[in-house]
Amino acid sequence: MCTMRVLLCLAFLATCAMGTASTGKFSTCCTQVSSAKPKTGTVIENFIIQNEDLPCVHAVMFITNEGKIICSSPNTRWVKVKIQEIR
């Protein structure tokens, strides 16, 4: 039983290591987007435009001052305005 736990832990760690390996991609990506505006008071510091590369979808990844990522639709008006403000 203990051996099984060790093997499961090793498999989990190997999977995590593959996700963070230097492949030129983020280990996380937007798999869906929202057209909703962020909550009032959310401070957006930067953005990244993500191209579609399944399972990732075409999205604007806004990065908040807390390091959170907001996946937004690039075709939404408020998103276009916010990108211009940041640039």
PDB file with one MODEL, atoms N, CA, C and O in Angstrom:
MODEL        1
ATOM      1  N   MET A   1       0.823  -1.194   0.000  1.00  0.00           N
ATOM      2  CA  MET A   1       0.000   0.000   0.000  1.00  0.00           C
ATOM      3  C   MET A   1       0.871   1.264   0.000  1.00  0.00           C
ATOM      4  O   MET A   1       0.584   2.227  -0.711  1.00  0.00           O
ATOM      5  N   CYS A   2       1.928   1.243   0.800  1.00  0.00           N
ATOM      6  CA  CYS A   2       2.830   2.388   0.871  1.00  0.00           C
ATOM      7  C   CYS A   2       3.534   2.607  -0.470  1.00  0.00           C
ATOM      8  O   CYS A   2       3.739   3.744  -0.894  1.00  0.00           O
ATOM      9  N   THR A   3       3.900   1.507  -1.130  1.00  0.00           N
ATOM     10  CA  THR A   3       4.550   1.592  -2.438  1.00  0.00           C
ATOM     11  C   THR A   3       3.626   2.246  -3.455  1.00  0.00           C
ATOM     12  O   THR A   3       4.069   3.042  -4.283  1.00  0.00           O
ATOM     13  N   MET A   4       2.343   1.911  -3.392  1.00  0.00           N
ATOM     14  CA  MET A   4       1.362   2.486  -4.313  1.00  0.00           C
ATOM     15  C   MET A   4       1.262   3.996  -4.107  1.00  0.00           C
ATOM     16  O   MET A   4       1.168   4.750  -5.076  1.00  0.00           O
ATOM     17  N   ARG A   5       1.280   4.434  -2.863  1.00  0.00           N
ATOM     18  CA  ARG A   5       1.219   5.876  -2.570  1.00  0.00           C
ATOM     19  C   ARG A   5       2.445   6.593  -3.121  1.00  0.00           C
ATOM     20  O   ARG A   5       2.338   7.675  -3.699  1.00  0.00           O
ATOM     21  N   VAL A   6       3.596   5.985  -2.939  1.00  0.00           N
ATOM     22  CA  VAL A   6       4.838   6.579  -3.438  1.00  0.00           C
ATOM     23  C   VAL A   6       4.788   6.690  -4.955  1.00  0.00           C
ATOM     24  O   VAL A   6       5.163   7.721  -5.515  1.00  0.00           O
ATOM     25  N   LEU A   7       4.328   5.641  -5.622  1.00  0.00           N
ATOM     26  CA  LEU A   7       4.229   5.664  -7.082  1.00  0.00           C
ATOM     27  C   LEU A   7       3.245   6.728  -7.554  1.00  0.00           C
ATOM     28  O   LEU A   7       3.506   7.427  -8.533  1.00  0.00           O
ATOM     29  N   LEU A   8       2.123   6.850  -6.864  1.00  0.00           N
ATOM     30  CA  LEU A   8       1.146   7.880  -7.232  1.00  0.00           C
ATOM     31  C   LEU A   8       1.731   9.276  -7.051  1.00  0.00           C
ATOM     32  O   LEU A   8       1.517  10.155  -7.887  1.00  0.00           O
ATOM     33  N   CYS A   9       2.463   9.481  -5.973  1.00  0.00           N
ATOM     34  CA  CYS A   9       3.102  10.784  -5.741  1.00  0.00           C
ATOM     35  C   CYS A   9       4.127  11.089  -6.826  1.00  0.00           C
ATOM     36  O   CYS A   9       4.193  12.212  -7.326  1.00  0.00           O
ATOM     37  N   LEU A  10       4.923  10.095  -7.188  1.00  0.00           N
ATOM     38  CA  LEU A  10       5.921  10.292  -8.241  1.00  0.00           C
ATOM     39  C   LEU A  10       5.267  10.591  -9.581  1.00  0.00           C
ATOM     40  O   LEU A  10       5.745  11.440 -10.333  1.00  0.00           O
ATOM     41  N   ALA A  11       4.173   9.894  -9.884  1.00  0.00           N
ATOM     42  CA  ALA A  11       3.455  10.151 -11.134  1.00  0.00           C
ATOM     43  C   ALA A  11       2.902  11.570 -11.148  1.00  0.00           C
ATOM     44  O   ALA A  11       2.963  12.253 -12.171  1.00  0.00           O
ATOM     45  N   PHE A  12       2.364  12.015 -10.020  1.00  0.00           N
ATOM     46  CA  PHE A  12       1.826  13.371  -9.921  1.00  0.00           C
ATOM     47  C   PHE A  12       2.934  14.401 -10.117  1.00  0.00           C
ATOM     48  O   PHE A  12       2.758  15.367 -10.859  1.00  0.00           O
ATOM     49  N   LEU A  13       4.067  14.204  -9.462  1.00  0.00           N
ATOM     50  CA  LEU A  13       5.181  15.145  -9.591  1.00  0.00           C
ATOM     51  C   LEU A  13       5.722  15.182 -11.013  1.00  0.00           C
ATOM     52  O   LEU A  13       6.088  16.248 -11.509  1.00  0.00           O
ATOM     53  N   ALA A  14       5.778  14.039 -11.669  1.00  0.00           N
ATOM     54  CA  ALA A  14       6.247  13.998 -13.058  1.00  0.00           C
ATOM     55  C   ALA A  14       5.302  14.768 -13.962  1.00  0.00           C
ATOM     56  O   ALA A  14       5.740  15.480 -14.866  1.00  0.00           O
ATOM     57  N   THR A  15       4.005  14.624 -13.719  1.00  0.00           N
ATOM     58  CA  THR A  15       3.011  15.354 -14.509  1.00  0.00           C
ATOM     59  C   THR A  15       3.162  16.854 -14.299  1.00  0.00           C
ATOM     60  O   THR A  15       3.098  17.625 -15.257  1.00  0.00           O
ATOM     61  N   CYS A  16       3.360  17.271 -13.062  1.00  0.00           N
ATOM     62  CA  CYS A  16       3.546  18.697 -12.770  1.00  0.00           C
ATOM     63  C   CYS A  16       4.808  19.224 -13.446  1.00  0.00           C
ATOM     64  O   CYS A  16       4.806  20.329 -13.988  1.00  0.00           O
ATOM     65  N   ALA A  17       5.863  18.455 -13.418  1.00  0.00           N
ATOM     66  CA  ALA A  17       7.123  18.883 -14.033  1.00  0.00           C
ATOM     67  C   ALA A  17       6.967  19.051 -15.532  1.00  0.00           C
ATOM     68  O   ALA A  17       7.546  19.970 -16.112  1.00  0.00           O
ATOM     69  N   MET A  18       6.197  18.182 -16.173  1.00  0.00           N
ATOM     70  CA  MET A  18       5.983  18.307 -17.612  1.00  0.00           C
ATOM     71  C   MET A  18       5.203  19.576 -17.930  1.00  0.00           C
ATOM     72  O   MET A  18       5.448  20.209 -18.957  1.00  0.00           O
ATOM     73  N   GLY A  19       4.271  19.954 -17.067  1.00  0.00           N
ATOM     74  CA  GLY A  19       3.468  21.149 -17.299  1.00  0.00           C
ATOM     75  C   GLY A  19       4.267  22.426 -17.165  1.00  0.00           C
ATOM     76  O   GLY A  19       3.907  23.448 -17.748  1.00  0.00           O
ATOM     77  N   THR A  20       5.350  22.380 -16.402  1.00  0.00           N
ATOM     78  CA  THR A  20       6.150  23.585 -16.199  1.00  0.00           C
ATOM     79  C   THR A  20       7.445  23.559 -16.996  1.00  0.00           C
ATOM     80  O   THR A  20       8.257  24.477 -16.882  1.00  0.00           O
ATOM     81  N   ALA A  21       7.645  22.545 -17.783  1.00  0.00           N
ATOM     82  CA  ALA A  21       8.865  22.466 -18.595  1.00  0.00           C
ATOM     83  C   ALA A  21       8.910  23.627 -19.571  1.00  0.00           C
ATOM     84  O   ALA A  21       7.871  24.157 -19.962  1.00  0.00           O
ATOM     85  N   SER A  22      10.086  24.015 -19.955  1.00  0.00           N
ATOM     86  CA  SER A  22      10.258  25.162 -20.833  1.00  0.00           C
ATOM     87  C   SER A  22       9.890  24.808 -22.275  1.00  0.00           C
ATOM     88  O   SER A  22      10.738  24.383 -23.059  1.00  0.00           O
ATOM     89  N   THR A  23       8.624  24.989 -22.605  1.00  0.00           N
ATOM     90  CA  THR A  23       8.157  24.688 -23.955  1.00  0.00           C
ATOM     91  C   THR A  23       7.797  25.957 -24.704  1.00  0.00           C
ATOM     92  O   THR A  23       7.368  25.897 -25.856  1.00  0.00           O
ATOM     93  N   GLY A  24       7.968  27.112 -24.059  1.00  0.00           N
ATOM     94  CA  GLY A  24       7.582  28.358 -24.695  1.00  0.00           C
ATOM     95  C   GLY A  24       6.121  28.686 -24.477  1.00  0.00           C
ATOM     96  O   GLY A  24       5.640  29.703 -24.977  1.00  0.00           O
ATOM     97  N   LYS A  25       5.405  27.856 -23.746  1.00  0.00           N
ATOM     98  CA  LYS A  25       3.995  28.090 -23.457  1.00  0.00           C
ATOM     99  C   LYS A  25       3.822  28.227 -21.958  1.00  0.00           C
ATOM    100  O   LYS A  25       4.641  27.745 -21.175  1.00  0.00           O
ATOM    101  N   PHE A  26       2.740  28.892 -21.567  1.00  0.00           N
ATOM    102  CA  PHE A  26       2.380  28.931 -20.160  1.00  0.00           C
ATOM    103  C   PHE A  26       1.925  27.545 -19.748  1.00  0.00           C
ATOM    104  O   PHE A  26       1.397  26.795 -20.568  1.00  0.00           O
ATOM    105  N   SER A  27       2.124  27.200 -18.488  1.00  0.00           N
ATOM    106  CA  SER A  27       1.621  25.920 -18.025  1.00  0.00           C
ATOM    107  C   SER A  27       0.107  25.987 -17.862  1.00  0.00           C
ATOM    108  O   SER A  27      -0.563  24.955 -17.819  1.00  0.00           O
ATOM    109  N   THR A  28      -0.426  27.193 -17.771  1.00  0.00           N
ATOM    110  CA  THR A  28      -1.874  27.362 -17.742  1.00  0.00           C
ATOM    111  C   THR A  28      -2.268  28.183 -18.951  1.00  0.00           C
ATOM    112  O   THR A  28      -1.511  29.034 -19.419  1.00  0.00           O
ATOM    113  N   CYS A  29      -3.441  27.921 -19.439  1.00  0.00           N
ATOM    114  CA  CYS A  29      -3.940  28.706 -20.554  1.00  0.00           C
ATOM    115  C   CYS A  29      -5.443  28.842 -20.412  1.00  0.00           C
ATOM    116  O   CYS A  29      -6.071  28.135 -19.624  1.00  0.00           O
ATOM    117  N   CYS A  30      -6.007  29.747 -21.173  1.00  0.00           N
ATOM    118  CA  CYS A  30      -7.454  29.937 -21.155  1.00  0.00           C
ATOM    119  C   CYS A  30      -8.096  28.894 -22.060  1.00  0.00           C
ATOM    120  O   CYS A  30      -7.804  28.825 -23.254  1.00  0.00           O
ATOM    121  N   THR A  31      -8.967  28.090 -21.481  1.00  0.00           N
ATOM    122  CA  THR A  31      -9.699  27.100 -22.266  1.00  0.00           C
ATOM    123  C   THR A  31     -11.122  27.564 -22.536  1.00  0.00           C
ATOM    124  O   THR A  31     -11.861  26.939 -23.297  1.00  0.00           O
ATOM    125  N   GLN A  32     -11.492  28.669 -21.900  1.00  0.00           N
ATOM    126  CA  GLN A  32     -12.770  29.323 -22.172  1.00  0.00           C
ATOM    127  C   GLN A  32     -12.628  30.793 -21.798  1.00  0.00           C
ATOM    128  O   GLN A  32     -11.751  31.159 -21.015  1.00  0.00           O
ATOM    129  N   VAL A  33     -13.496  31.637 -22.363  1.00  0.00           N
ATOM    130  CA  VAL A  33     -13.411  33.072 -22.103  1.00  0.00           C
ATOM    131  C   VAL A  33     -14.746  33.599 -21.612  1.00  0.00           C
ATOM    132  O   VAL A  33     -15.786  32.956 -21.747  1.00  0.00           O
ATOM    133  N   SER A  34     -14.680  34.789 -21.041  1.00  0.00           N
ATOM    134  CA  SER A  34     -15.873  35.474 -20.573  1.00  0.00           C
ATOM    135  C   SER A  34     -15.911  36.864 -21.189  1.00  0.00           C
ATOM    136  O   SER A  34     -14.870  37.464 -21.454  1.00  0.00           O
ATOM    137  N   SER A  35     -17.114  37.372 -21.415  1.00  0.00           N
ATOM    138  CA  SER A  35     -17.248  38.747 -21.900  1.00  0.00           C
ATOM    139  C   SER A  35     -17.571  39.691 -20.742  1.00  0.00           C
ATOM    140  O   SER A  35     -17.672  40.902 -20.937  1.00  0.00           O
ATOM    141  N   ALA A  36     -17.731  39.138 -19.538  1.00  0.00           N
ATOM    142  CA  ALA A  36     -18.061  39.945 -18.362  1.00  0.00           C
ATOM    143  C   ALA A  36     -16.856  40.764 -17.914  1.00  0.00           C
ATOM    144  O   ALA A  36     -15.713  40.316 -17.999  1.00  0.00           O
ATOM    145  N   LYS A  37     -17.138  41.977 -17.433  1.00  0.00           N
ATOM    146  CA  LYS A  37     -16.073  42.825 -16.891  1.00  0.00           C
ATOM    147  C   LYS A  37     -15.633  42.279 -15.535  1.00  0.00           C
ATOM    148  O   LYS A  37     -16.424  41.654 -14.829  1.00  0.00           O
ATOM    149  N   PRO A  38     -14.365  42.517 -15.171  1.00  0.00           N
ATOM    150  CA  PRO A  38     -13.902  42.100 -13.841  1.00  0.00           C
ATOM    151  C   PRO A  38     -14.651  42.866 -12.752  1.00  0.00           C
ATOM    152  O   PRO A  38     -15.265  43.900 -13.014  1.00  0.00           O
ATOM    153  N   LYS A  39     -14.591  42.345 -11.532  1.00  0.00           N
ATOM    154  CA  LYS A  39     -15.238  42.997 -10.396  1.00  0.00           C
ATOM    155  C   LYS A  39     -14.676  44.402 -10.210  1.00  0.00           C
ATOM    156  O   LYS A  39     -13.507  44.655 -10.501  1.00  0.00           O
ATOM    157  N   THR A  40     -15.511  45.306  -9.726  1.00  0.00           N
ATOM    158  CA  THR A  40     -15.077  46.665  -9.419  1.00  0.00           C
ATOM    159  C   THR A  40     -13.928  46.602  -8.417  1.00  0.00           C
ATOM    160  O   THR A  40     -13.990  45.865  -7.433  1.00  0.00           O
ATOM    161  N   GLY A  41     -12.897  47.369  -8.671  1.00  0.00           N
ATOM    162  CA  GLY A  41     -11.738  47.395  -7.790  1.00  0.00           C
ATOM    163  C   GLY A  41     -10.606  46.491  -8.242  1.00  0.00           C
ATOM    164  O   GLY A  41      -9.504  46.558  -7.698  1.00  0.00           O
ATOM    165  N   THR A  42     -10.866  45.646  -9.234  1.00  0.00           N
ATOM    166  CA  THR A  42      -9.815  44.773  -9.764  1.00  0.00           C
ATOM    167  C   THR A  42      -8.823  45.618 -10.553  1.00  0.00           C
ATOM    168  O   THR A  42      -9.211  46.353 -11.461  1.00  0.00           O
ATOM    169  N   VAL A  43      -7.556  45.514 -10.210  1.00  0.00           N
ATOM    170  CA  VAL A  43      -6.516  46.284 -10.886  1.00  0.00           C
ATOM    171  C   VAL A  43      -5.824  45.379 -11.906  1.00  0.00           C
ATOM    172  O   VAL A  43      -5.176  44.395 -11.547  1.00  0.00           O
ATOM    173  N   ILE A  44      -5.974  45.732 -13.185  1.00  0.00           N
ATOM    174  CA  ILE A  44      -5.333  44.972 -14.256  1.00  0.00           C
ATOM    175  C   ILE A  44      -4.018  45.659 -14.593  1.00  0.00           C
ATOM    176  O   ILE A  44      -3.994  46.840 -14.940  1.00  0.00           O
ATOM    177  N   GLU A  45      -2.925  44.910 -14.489  1.00  0.00           N
ATOM    178  CA  GLU A  45      -1.597  45.476 -14.717  1.00  0.00           C
ATOM    179  C   GLU A  45      -1.051  45.220 -16.112  1.00  0.00           C
ATOM    180  O   GLU A  45      -0.300  46.036 -16.646  1.00  0.00           O
ATOM    181  N   ASN A  46      -1.424  44.090 -16.706  1.00  0.00           N
ATOM    182  CA  ASN A  46      -0.845  43.728 -17.991  1.00  0.00           C
ATOM    183  C   ASN A  46      -1.772  42.762 -18.707  1.00  0.00           C
ATOM    184  O   ASN A  46      -2.792  42.346 -18.159  1.00  0.00           O
ATOM    185  N   PHE A  47      -1.415  42.411 -19.926  1.00  0.00           N
ATOM    186  CA  PHE A  47      -2.213  41.447 -20.675  1.00  0.00           C
ATOM    187  C   PHE A  47      -1.323  40.664 -21.627  1.00  0.00           C
ATOM    188  O   PHE A  47      -0.227  41.094 -21.984  1.00  0.00           O
ATOM    189  N   ILE A  48      -1.821  39.515 -22.022  1.00  0.00           N
ATOM    190  CA  ILE A  48      -1.162  38.667 -23.017  1.00  0.00           C
ATOM    191  C   ILE A  48      -2.243  38.222 -23.984  1.00  0.00           C
ATOM    192  O   ILE A  48      -3.326  37.812 -23.567  1.00  0.00           O
ATOM    193  N   ILE A  49      -1.952  38.301 -25.270  1.00  0.00           N
ATOM    194  CA  ILE A  49      -2.897  37.786 -26.255  1.00  0.00           C
ATOM    195  C   ILE A  49      -2.513  36.337 -26.528  1.00  0.00           C
ATOM    196  O   ILE A  49      -1.399  36.043 -26.963  1.00  0.00           O
ATOM    197  N   GLN A  50      -3.452  35.447 -26.263  1.00  0.00           N
ATOM    198  CA  GLN A  50      -3.233  34.012 -26.435  1.00  0.00           C
ATOM    199  C   GLN A  50      -3.885  33.557 -27.733  1.00  0.00           C
ATOM    200  O   GLN A  50      -5.076  33.786 -27.948  1.00  0.00           O
ATOM    201  N   ASN A  51      -3.118  32.921 -28.585  1.00  0.00           N
ATOM    202  CA  ASN A  51      -3.665  32.360 -29.819  1.00  0.00           C
ATOM    203  C   ASN A  51      -4.241  30.978 -29.549  1.00  0.00           C
ATOM    204  O   ASN A  51      -3.871  30.311 -28.584  1.00  0.00           O
ATOM    205  N   GLU A  52      -5.144  30.567 -30.410  1.00  0.00           N
ATOM    206  CA  GLU A  52      -5.749  29.248 -30.254  1.00  0.00           C
ATOM    207  C   GLU A  52      -4.713  28.160 -30.520  1.00  0.00           C
ATOM    208  O   GLU A  52      -4.038  28.161 -31.550  1.00  0.00           O
ATOM    209  N   ASP A  53      -4.605  27.251 -29.589  1.00  0.00           N
ATOM    210  CA  ASP A  53      -3.747  26.075 -29.704  1.00  0.00           C
ATOM    211  C   ASP A  53      -4.347  25.057 -28.737  1.00  0.00           C
ATOM    212  O   ASP A  53      -3.946  24.965 -27.577  1.00  0.00           O
ATOM    213  N   LEU A  54      -5.308  24.303 -29.238  1.00  0.00           N
ATOM    214  CA  LEU A  54      -6.141  23.443 -28.396  1.00  0.00           C
ATOM    215  C   LEU A  54      -5.321  22.680 -27.368  1.00  0.00           C
ATOM    216  O   LEU A  54      -4.285  22.106 -27.703  1.00  0.00           O
ATOM    217  N   PRO A  55      -5.771  22.668 -26.128  1.00  0.00           N
ATOM    218  CA  PRO A  55      -7.092  23.054 -25.656  1.00  0.00           C
ATOM    219  C   PRO A  55      -7.243  24.548 -25.380  1.00  0.00           C
ATOM    220  O   PRO A  55      -8.320  24.992 -24.982  1.00  0.00           O
ATOM    221  N   CYS A  56      -6.183  25.329 -25.584  1.00  0.00           N
ATOM    222  CA  CYS A  56      -6.249  26.772 -25.349  1.00  0.00           C
ATOM    223  C   CYS A  56      -7.059  27.446 -26.455  1.00  0.00           C
ATOM    224  O   CYS A  56      -6.978  27.058 -27.621  1.00  0.00           O
ATOM    225  N   VAL A  57      -7.838  28.459 -26.077  1.00  0.00           N
ATOM    226  CA  VAL A  57      -8.651  29.195 -27.046  1.00  0.00           C
ATOM    227  C   VAL A  57      -8.061  30.582 -27.266  1.00  0.00           C
ATOM    228  O   VAL A  57      -7.241  31.049 -26.475  1.00  0.00           O
ATOM    229  N   HIS A  58      -8.483  31.241 -28.349  1.00  0.00           N
ATOM    230  CA  HIS A  58      -8.059  32.620 -28.605  1.00  0.00           C
ATOM    231  C   HIS A  58      -8.629  33.484 -27.487  1.00  0.00           C
ATOM    232  O   HIS A  58      -9.842  33.507 -27.280  1.00  0.00           O
ATOM    233  N   ALA A  59      -7.767  34.194 -26.769  1.00  0.00           N
ATOM    234  CA  ALA A  59      -8.214  34.950 -25.603  1.00  0.00           C
ATOM    235  C   ALA A  59      -7.241  36.073 -25.289  1.00  0.00           C
ATOM    236  O   ALA A  59      -6.098  36.087 -25.746  1.00  0.00           O
ATOM    237  N   VAL A  60      -7.734  37.013 -24.493  1.00  0.00           N
ATOM    238  CA  VAL A  60      -6.868  38.017 -23.886  1.00  0.00           C
ATOM    239  C   VAL A  60      -6.753  37.625 -22.423  1.00  0.00           C
ATOM    240  O   VAL A  60      -7.751  37.534 -21.709  1.00  0.00           O
ATOM    241  N   MET A  61      -5.526  37.395 -21.991  1.00  0.00           N
ATOM    242  CA  MET A  61      -5.268  37.024 -20.600  1.00  0.00           C
ATOM    243  C   MET A  61      -4.850  38.285 -19.851  1.00  0.00           C
ATOM    244  O   MET A  61      -3.720  38.752 -19.992  1.00  0.00           O
ATOM    245  N   PHE A  62      -5.767  38.832 -19.054  1.00  0.00           N
ATOM    246  CA  PHE A  62      -5.443  39.992 -18.235  1.00  0.00           C
ATOM    247  C   PHE A  62      -4.808  39.499 -16.941  1.00  0.00           C
ATOM    248  O   PHE A  62      -5.266  38.525 -16.344  1.00  0.00           O
ATOM    249  N   ILE A  63      -3.749  40.183 -16.517  1.00  0.00           N
ATOM    250  CA  ILE A  63      -3.045  39.814 -15.299  1.00  0.00           C
ATOM    251  C   ILE A  63      -3.286  40.906 -14.268  1.00  0.00           C
ATOM    252  O   ILE A  63      -2.991  42.077 -14.510  1.00  0.00           O
ATOM    253  N   THR A  64      -3.824  40.518 -13.118  1.00  0.00           N
ATOM    254  CA  THR A  64      -4.152  41.489 -12.078  1.00  0.00           C
ATOM    255  C   THR A  64      -2.941  41.742 -11.182  1.00  0.00           C
ATOM    256  O   THR A  64      -1.935  41.037 -11.255  1.00  0.00           O
ATOM    257  N   ASN A  65      -3.064  42.759 -10.341  1.00  0.00           N
ATOM    258  CA  ASN A  65      -1.990  43.080  -9.404  1.00  0.00           C
ATOM    259  C   ASN A  65      -1.802  41.977  -8.365  1.00  0.00           C
ATOM    260  O   ASN A  65      -0.786  41.947  -7.671  1.00  0.00           O
ATOM    261  N   GLU A  66      -2.773  41.072  -8.254  1.00  0.00           N
ATOM    262  CA  GLU A  66      -2.663  39.940  -7.334  1.00  0.00           C
ATOM    263  C   GLU A  66      -2.106  38.699  -8.033  1.00  0.00           C
ATOM    264  O   GLU A  66      -1.986  37.637  -7.422  1.00  0.00           O
ATOM    265  N   GLY A  67      -1.764  38.841  -9.332  1.00  0.00           N
ATOM    266  CA  GLY A  67      -1.209  37.726 -10.076  1.00  0.00           C
ATOM    267  C   GLY A  67      -2.243  36.770 -10.643  1.00  0.00           C
ATOM    268  O   GLY A  67      -1.891  35.710 -11.162  1.00  0.00           O
ATOM    269  N   LYS A  68      -3.505  37.131 -10.549  1.00  0.00           N
ATOM    270  CA  LYS A  68      -4.562  36.279 -11.096  1.00  0.00           C
ATOM    271  C   LYS A  68      -4.710  36.543 -12.588  1.00  0.00           C
ATOM    272  O   LYS A  68      -4.397  37.629 -13.075  1.00  0.00           O
ATOM    273  N   ILE A  69      -5.191  35.532 -13.304  1.00  0.00           N
ATOM    274  CA  ILE A  69      -5.413  35.657 -14.743  1.00  0.00           C
ATOM    275  C   ILE A  69      -6.907  35.663 -15.018  1.00  0.00           C
ATOM    276  O   ILE A  69      -7.649  34.807 -14.536  1.00  0.00           O
ATOM    277  N   ILE A  70      -7.336  36.655 -15.810  1.00  0.00           N
ATOM    278  CA  ILE A  70      -8.730  36.756 -16.230  1.00  0.00           C
ATOM    279  C   ILE A  70      -8.762  36.472 -17.725  1.00  0.00           C
ATOM    280  O   ILE A  70      -8.143  37.186 -18.513  1.00  0.00           O
ATOM    281  N   CYS A  71      -9.483  35.431 -18.110  1.00  0.00           N
ATOM    282  CA  CYS A  71      -9.580  35.029 -19.518  1.00  0.00           C
ATOM    283  C   CYS A  71     -10.767  35.739 -20.153  1.00  0.00           C
ATOM    284  O   CYS A  71     -11.917  35.495 -19.786  1.00  0.00           O
ATOM    285  N   SER A  72     -10.484  36.614 -21.104  1.00  0.00           N
ATOM    286  CA  SER A  72     -11.528  37.439 -21.698  1.00  0.00           C
ATOM    287  C   SER A  72     -11.596  37.270 -23.206  1.00  0.00           C
ATOM    288  O   SER A  72     -10.607  36.943 -23.863  1.00  0.00           O
ATOM    289  N   SER A  73     -12.788  37.501 -23.734  1.00  0.00           N
ATOM    290  CA  SER A  73     -13.000  37.422 -25.178  1.00  0.00           C
ATOM    291  C   SER A  73     -12.347  38.619 -25.854  1.00  0.00           C
ATOM    292  O   SER A  73     -12.627  39.758 -25.480  1.00  0.00           O
ATOM    293  N   PRO A  74     -11.487  38.393 -26.836  1.00  0.00           N
ATOM    294  CA  PRO A  74     -10.811  39.506 -27.502  1.00  0.00           C
ATOM    295  C   PRO A  74     -11.743  40.365 -28.349  1.00  0.00           C
ATOM    296  O   PRO A  74     -11.355  41.453 -28.774  1.00  0.00           O
ATOM    297  N   ASN A  75     -12.954  39.903 -28.600  1.00  0.00           N
ATOM    298  CA  ASN A  75     -13.898  40.647 -29.434  1.00  0.00           C
ATOM    299  C   ASN A  75     -14.830  41.548 -28.641  1.00  0.00           C
ATOM    300  O   ASN A  75     -15.655  42.253 -29.223  1.00  0.00           O
ATOM    301  N   THR A  76     -14.710  41.534 -27.324  1.00  0.00           N
ATOM    302  CA  THR A  76     -15.574  42.345 -26.472  1.00  0.00           C
ATOM    303  C   THR A  76     -15.051  43.781 -26.409  1.00  0.00           C
ATOM    304  O   THR A  76     -13.846  44.014 -26.314  1.00  0.00           O
ATOM    305  N   ARG A  77     -15.979  44.735 -26.464  1.00  0.00           N
ATOM    306  CA  ARG A  77     -15.603  46.155 -26.496  1.00  0.00           C
ATOM    307  C   ARG A  77     -14.747  46.572 -25.303  1.00  0.00           C
ATOM    308  O   ARG A  77     -13.720  47.224 -25.486  1.00  0.00           O
ATOM    309  N   TRP A  78     -15.150  46.209 -24.090  1.00  0.00           N
ATOM    310  CA  TRP A  78     -14.395  46.655 -22.918  1.00  0.00           C
ATOM    311  C   TRP A  78     -12.968  46.096 -22.934  1.00  0.00           C
ATOM    312  O   TRP A  78     -12.044  46.731 -22.425  1.00  0.00           O
ATOM    313  N   VAL A  79     -12.792  44.909 -23.520  1.00  0.00           N
ATOM    314  CA  VAL A  79     -11.463  44.300 -23.611  1.00  0.00           C
ATOM    315  C   VAL A  79     -10.574  45.123 -24.541  1.00  0.00           C
ATOM    316  O   VAL A  79      -9.415  45.392 -24.224  1.00  0.00           O
ATOM    317  N   LYS A  80     -11.119  45.519 -25.684  1.00  0.00           N
ATOM    318  CA  LYS A  80     -10.361  46.341 -26.637  1.00  0.00           C
ATOM    319  C   LYS A  80      -9.967  47.680 -26.014  1.00  0.00           C
ATOM    320  O   LYS A  80      -8.848  48.157 -26.204  1.00  0.00           O
ATOM    321  N   VAL A  81     -10.897  48.279 -25.271  1.00  0.00           N
ATOM    322  CA  VAL A  81     -10.618  49.562 -24.605  1.00  0.00           C
ATOM    323  C   VAL A  81      -9.511  49.383 -23.563  1.00  0.00           C
ATOM    324  O   VAL A  81      -8.593  50.201 -23.485  1.00  0.00           O
ATOM    325  N   LYS A  82      -9.595  48.324 -22.769  1.00  0.00           N
ATOM    326  CA  LYS A  82      -8.606  48.084 -21.711  1.00  0.00           C
ATOM    327  C   LYS A  82      -7.215  47.834 -22.302  1.00  0.00           C
ATOM    328  O   LYS A  82      -6.216  48.288 -21.745  1.00  0.00           O
ATOM    329  N   ILE A  83      -7.148  47.121 -23.416  1.00  0.00           N
ATOM    330  CA  ILE A  83      -5.857  46.886 -24.084  1.00  0.00           C
ATOM    331  C   ILE A  83      -5.237  48.215 -24.503  1.00  0.00           C
ATOM    332  O   ILE A  83      -4.037  48.422 -24.320  1.00  0.00           O
ATOM    333  N   GLN A  84      -6.040  49.114 -25.062  1.00  0.00           N
ATOM    334  CA  GLN A  84      -5.532  50.429 -25.480  1.00  0.00           C
ATOM    335  C   GLN A  84      -5.063  51.246 -24.278  1.00  0.00           C
ATOM    336  O   GLN A  84      -4.067  51.964 -24.368  1.00  0.00           O
ATOM    337  N   GLU A  85      -5.776  51.143 -23.153  1.00  0.00           N
ATOM    338  CA  GLU A  85      -5.368  51.859 -21.935  1.00  0.00           C
ATOM    339  C   GLU A  85      -4.004  51.368 -21.443  1.00  0.00           C
ATOM    340  O   GLU A  85      -3.161  52.166 -21.031  1.00  0.00           O
ATOM    341  N   ILE A  86      -3.800  50.074 -21.489  1.00  0.00           N
ATOM    342  CA  ILE A  86      -2.546  49.492 -20.986  1.00  0.00           C
ATOM    343  C   ILE A  86      -1.380  49.801 -21.913  1.00  0.00           C
ATOM    344  O   ILE A  86      -0.265  50.046 -21.454  1.00  0.00           O
ATOM    345  N   ARG A  87      -1.633  49.789 -23.211  1.00  0.00           N
ATOM    346  CA  ARG A  87      -0.557  50.058 -24.178  1.00  0.00           C
ATOM    347  C   ARG A  87      -0.100  51.481 -24.005  1.00  0.00           C
ATOM    348  O   ARG A  87       0.800  51.931 -24.714  1.00  0.00           O
TER     349      ARG A  87
ENDMDL
END
